[in-house]
Each structure stands twice: as C-alpha cells, then as structure tokens.
Amino acid sequence: MCVILYKPKFAAIPRSVMTKCFSANQDGVGVVVKTFGGELVSDKGFMSLGGLYGYLSEFNASDEILIHFRFRSKGNVSVDNCHPFPLAGGYLMHNGTIPSLGNEVESDTENLAYLLNPHNPRDIDYFLKHYAALGNKFVWATPEGFNFYGQWFEKDGLKFSNLNWDVSNWGAVVP
C-alpha cells in the first residue's frame, strides 16, 4: 500500500524515514511543495532515492512538503502513474484503491482527478470525503493549503497516510 508523508513547516524528514518509505513502496515517488511564498511546485517519477534527495535539497525548512511513495495497485509502473495528479488548480495524492476507476494500465487516482477536474471545489470536497469514508486517504493540495481526507497518523512531527512502512509497528494493531 502506498504511503503519503507530510512535512509541515520547519519539521525535518529523517533520511531513515524516507528510506523505509521507499523500500516498502518502490513503484515511483512524487512530490508537492508549498513554498514559504505560497507557490505550489510539483514533480514526479523519482525511481530512486538519489533523485528524490536531490530534488528536495532545492527547498527550504519553511516549505511544506508532501511525498507520495507508490506501491502499484491500479495502473502499471510508470512515471505517468506516479502521483500527484493535477486537480482544480492544485494536486491530488491518494492512498488506497478505487476498483471501478483503474485497470492494469491506468491509475485509479489519475482517472478520479480527471473526473473531478470539471467540478467546483465544494463538489470535489464532497466526493473526496465520500471516498475517504470507504477507507481511502487523500491530500488535495491547493494554493490555500493542504486538505487531508481519511484517517492519518502522526509520528515524530510528520503526518502519514499509514504506518505500514515502519517495521517497528509490525505486529502492533494500527486502526
């Protein structure tokens, strides 16, 4: 299962955490950054930690960062199927599966973003809440901020869509 990591302003992401997240989810990585100036910047298709570290080194401690570590469920392993996907002037990241929207080639999340894009923000929010109630997790990054849907977990000042990447939690009951 994918994992989405959120770094708030002035928090640090230990390399050991990124290594564990990547080791458990090696099908591509994507990033959204909200700079201190409020600009949203994104890139995706990192297939190694070296490329990811290099990209992240361009940003400041005051920037908010989302990182999506992909574990393929729908859609093939490709740069195109890495998150994030454009959504209504921002970006969408997803942890979970929407079976009716994906197949062996196409990502369910890319198809969801495509279907939601023509809608207004209120309707998008409604649909994301609906799919989150079914066990999915989303982040909709907009210039106004990051909107989280579903149950998230906090650990060491960071926020995660799940803790499955952390072997210290294996054997523990995580709701």
C-alpha positions in Angstrom: 0.0 0.0 0.0 1.3 3.5 -0.9 2.2 5.9 1.8 1.9 9.7 1.7 4.2 11.7 4.0 3.5 15.3 5.0 6.2 17.6 6.4 4.9 20.7 8.0 6.9 24.0 8.0 10.2 23.7 9.9 9.9 19.9 10.5 12.7 17.6 9.3 12.3 14.3 7.5 15.0 11.9 8.6 16.6 10.1 5.7 15.9 6.8 7.5 12.2 7.5 7.3 12.4 8.2 3.5 14.5 5.1 3.1 11.9 2.9 4.9 9.0 4.5 3.0 10.8 4.0 -0.4 11.9 0.4 0.5 8.3 -0.5 1.1 6.9 1.4 -1.9 9.3 1.3 -4.9 7.0 2.0 -7.8 7.7 5.7 -8.1 7.7 8.8 -6.0 6.1 12.2 -6.4 6.3 15.5 -4.5 4.2 18.6 -3.9 5.8 21.6 -2.2 4.1 24.7 -0.9 6.8 27.2 -0.7 7.0 29.8 2.0 5.9 32.3 -0.6 2.7 30.2 -1.2 3.6 28.7 -4.6 2.7 25.1 -5.3 5.5 23.2 -7.1 5.4 19.5 -8.1 7.4 16.8 -9.7 7.0 13.1 -10.0 8.6 10.0 -11.4 11.5 9.6 -9.0 12.5 6.0 -9.2 15.5 6.3 -6.8 16.2 8.0 -3.5 19.1 9.8 -5.0 16.9 11.8 -7.4 14.4 12.5 -4.7 17.1 13.7 -2.2 18.5 16.0 -5.0 15.1 17.5 -5.7 14.2 18.0 -2.1 17.5 19.8 -1.4 16.2 22.7 -3.6 13.7 23.6 -0.9 13.8 25.3 2.5 12.8 24.3 6.0 10.0 26.8 5.9 8.3 24.9 3.0 5.5 22.4 3.4 6.2 19.1 1.6 4.0 16.1 0.5 5.8 13.0 -0.7 3.9 10.1 -2.3 5.7 6.7 -2.3 3.8 4.5 -4.7 3.0 0.8 -4.4 1.2 -0.2 -7.6 -2.4 -1.3 -7.1 -4.0 0.0 -10.3 -2.1 1.1 -13.4 1.3 0.0 -14.5 4.6 1.1 -13.0 5.4 4.3 -14.9 6.3 8.0 -14.4 2.8 8.9 -15.7 1.1 6.8 -13.0 3.1 8.4 -10.2 1.3 10.9 -8.0 0.5 13.8 -7.8 -2.2 14.5 -10.5 -3.5 17.9 -11.3 -6.8 18.8 -9.7 -8.6 22.1 -9.9 -5.6 24.4 -9.7 -3.8 22.1 -7.3 -2.7 18.5 -7.0 -4.2 15.2 -5.7 -2.4 12.4 -3.9 -4.2 9.2 -2.9 -3.5 6.1 -0.7 -6.0 3.3 -1.4 -7.8 1.8 -4.3 -10.9 2.7 -6.2 -11.5 -0.5 -8.1 -14.0 0.9 -10.6 -11.6 3.6 -11.8 -8.4 1.8 -12.6 -7.1 -1.2 -14.5 -3.7 -2.8 -15.3 -2.6 0.3 -17.3 -4.4 3.3 -15.9 -4.2 4.7 -12.4 -7.4 4.9 -10.4 -6.2 8.2 -9.0 -5.4 9.8 -12.3 -8.9 8.8 -13.5 -10.5 10.2 -10.4 -8.7 13.5 -10.8 -9.8 13.6 -14.5 -13.4 13.0 -13.5 -13.3 15.6 -10.7 -11.5 18.4 -12.5 -14.6 20.0 -14.2 -16.4 20.2 -10.8 -16.3 23.1 -8.3 -14.2 22.9 -5.1 -17.3 22.2 -3.0 -18.3 19.2 -5.1 -14.7 17.9 -5.2 -14.5 18.1 -1.4 -17.8 16.1 -1.1 -16.5 13.4 -3.4 -13.1 13.1 -1.6 -14.9 12.8 1.7 -17.2 10.1 0.3 -14.2 8.0 -1.0 -12.3 8.6 2.3 -15.3 7.2 4.2 -14.7 4.0 2.2 -11.1 3.7 3.7 -9.1 5.8 1.2 -6.8 8.6 2.1 -6.3 11.8 0.0 -4.5 15.0 0.1 -5.8 17.8 -2.1 -3.0 20.4 -2.3 -4.3 23.9 -3.2 -2.7 27.3 -3.1 -4.8 27.9 0.0 -3.4 24.8 1.8 -3.3 21.0 2.1 -6.7 19.3 2.6 -6.4 15.9 4.3 -9.2 13.2 3.9 -9.4 9.9 5.8 -7.5 8.7 8.9 -3.9 9.9 9.2 -1.2 9.2 11.7 1.3 11.5 13.3 4.8 10.4 14.2 7.8 12.5 15.1 6.3 15.7 13.9 5.3 14.3 10.5 1.9 13.1 9.2 1.5 9.7 7.3 -1.4 8.1 5.5 -0.4 4.8 7.1 2.4 3.3 9.2 2.9 0.1 7.2 6.3 1.2 6.1 7.6 1.3 9.6 8.7 -2.2 10.7 8.7 -1.1 14.4 4.8 -1.1 14.0 4.6 -4.6 12.6 2.7 -6.8 15.0 1.1 -3.7 16.5 -2.6 -3.1 15.9 -2.9 0.1 13.9 -6.5 1.2 13.4 
